[in-house]
């Protein structure tokens, strides 16, 4: 439903009500906030697309017009998930490409769109949606082990090691 801004969720009744009082029933509710690029990208000539995403090559992560701009993460217009796991994979590719440029060799690393997103399906159950530009790679079975990994290990790893730049693996 277009322009549906959730206000309340009745999990027991499986009904979501929006700001205008409209209701929709659901089996699985996944709410994604609307998002777009920054205004500075829109107002900088040739930098971005009309939605505010930086125009770049989806595999090299380089800007399509300016050879001194590369992009990782949320600012890019390539069709990959805007997740921490995608940004981490992109950063690895970009670091290799910058090092290759400094050393005067042809960069060989390319980003294939790999994104991994944990999906919690129930208390004690989760699966990881893993995909790239070409296909889904994940096993769709939800398990306790995947839930435990996400809830107890990956969050700590993300906040204490990946985000501060201590782990790039």
Secondary structure, DSSP 8 states (H G I E B T S, - for coil): -TT--EEEEETTTTEEEETTS-EEE-SS----------HHHHHSTTTB-TTS-B-B-TTT-BBSS-TT-B--GGGB-SSS--SHHHHHHHHHHHHHHHHHHHHTS---------EEEEEEEETTEEEEEEE-SS-B------BHHHHHIIIIIIHHHIIIIITTTS---
